[in-house]
Amino acid sequence: MSGSKEKLGAKQDAAILALLSSRNVEEAARTAGVNQRTLFRWMKEPAFNAAYRAARRAAFGQTVARLQYASGAAASVLLKVLADPATPASTKVRAAESVLAHTIKAMEVDDIDARVTELERAQEENKQGGRA
């Protein structure tokens, strides 16, 4: 469970799981079977904090993956709303704005990715040129 190089104890691992699934620190402390002050102290410790952040990133990564999986269906819904003659004009405008906003964002991300890839390629060429 712990994402740091330092090994956490079973109680700390349980506390991280509780923090991920509880509404607040007080509830997480009860779930993990530790004092709330202890949990707050652990949260200030670098090893615990790093492990907690890594666990949160992993959980968020799973959420993003689920959203990506559903993105095709979401796009289909937006396009159906746009094409349906019975859809009110204001709803069509909101759907159209959403489609355009997401299209623009995707293009921006693609452009940034291309620029980063080119910079990385140029940097690698510079490194190799310096060794020759």
C-alpha positions in Angstrom: 0.0 0.0 0.0 2.6 2.5 0.9 4.1 4.5 -2.0 7.2 5.6 -0.3 10.5 3.8 0.2 9.9 3.7 3.9 7.6 0.8 5.0 4.5 1.8 6.9 2.9 -0.3 9.6 -0.4 -2.1 9.2 -2.2 0.6 11.2 -0.9 3.3 9.0 -1.8 1.3 5.8 -5.3 0.9 7.3 -5.5 4.6 8.0 -4.6 5.4 4.4 -7.4 3.2 3.2 -9.8 4.7 5.7 -8.8 8.2 4.6 -9.6 7.3 1.0 -13.0 6.0 1.8 -14.2 8.3 4.7 -15.9 11.6 4.6 -13.4 13.2 7.0 -10.4 12.6 9.2 -12.5 11.9 12.3 -14.4 9.1 10.5 -11.2 7.7 9.0 -9.6 7.6 12.5 -12.5 5.6 13.9 -12.5 3.3 10.9 -8.8 2.6 11.2 -9.0 2.2 15.0 -6.6 5.1 15.8 -6.9 8.3 17.8 -7.8 11.3 15.6 -4.7 13.2 16.9 -2.5 10.3 16.0 -3.9 10.3 12.4 -3.3 14.1 12.1 0.3 13.5 13.4 0.9 10.7 10.8 -0.5 13.0 8.1 2.4 15.4 8.8 5.0 12.7 8.6 6.8 12.7 5.2 6.6 8.9 4.7 2.9 8.7 5.6 2.1 11.8 3.6 3.9 10.4 0.5 2.1 7.1 0.8 -1.2 8.8 1.2 -0.6 11.0 -1.8 0.4 8.0 -3.9 -2.7 6.2 -2.9 -4.9 9.2 -3.7 -3.2 9.4 -7.2 -3.8 5.7 -7.8 -7.5 6.0 -6.8 -7.9 9.1 -8.9 -6.2 7.3 -11.8 -8.9 4.6 -11.6 -11.6 7.3 -11.7 -10.1 8.9 -14.8 -9.9 5.5 -16.5 -13.6 5.0 -15.8 -14.5 8.4 -17.2 -12.4 7.7 -20.3 -14.2 4.4 -20.8 -17.6 6.3 -20.7 -16.4 9.2 -22.9 -17.7 7.5 -26.1 -21.2 7.1 -24.7 -21.1 10.7 -23.4 -20.1 12.0 -26.9 -22.9 10.0 -28.4 -25.4 11.5 -26.0 -24.3 15.0 -26.9 -24.5 14.3 -30.6 -28.0 12.8 -30.2 -29.2 15.9 -28.3 -27.8 18.1 -31.1 -29.5 16.1 -33.8 -32.9 15.6 -32.1 -35.4 18.0 -33.6 -37.4 17.9 -30.3 -34.5 19.2 -28.2 -35.1 22.8 -27.0 -32.8 25.3 -28.6 -31.1 26.3 -25.3 -30.2 22.7 -24.7 -28.8 22.3 -28.2 -26.7 25.4 -27.6 -25.3 24.0 -24.3 -24.6 20.7 -26.0 -22.9 22.4 -29.0 -20.8 24.6 -26.6 -19.7 21.4 -24.7 -18.7 19.6 -27.9 -16.7 22.6 -29.1 -15.1 23.2 -25.7 -14.0 19.6 -25.5 -12.8 19.6 -29.1 -10.7 22.7 -28.5 -9.3 21.2 -25.3 -8.3 18.0 -27.1 -6.6 19.9 -29.8 -4.7 22.0 -27.3 -3.5 18.9 -25.4 -2.5 17.3 -28.7 -0.5 20.4 -29.7 1.2 20.5 -26.3 2.0 16.8 -26.6 3.6 17.4 -30.0 5.6 20.3 -28.7 6.9 18.3 -25.7 7.8 15.4 -27.9 9.7 17.7 -30.3 11.5 19.3 -27.4 12.4 15.9 -25.9 13.7 14.8 -29.3 15.8 17.9 -29.7 17.2 17.5 -26.2 18.1 13.9 -26.9 19.9 15.0 -30.1 21.8 17.6 -28.2 22.9 15.1 -25.6 24.0 12.7 -28.3 25.8 15.4 -30.3 27.7 16.4 -27.2 29.1 12.9 -26.7 30.5 12.6 -30.3 
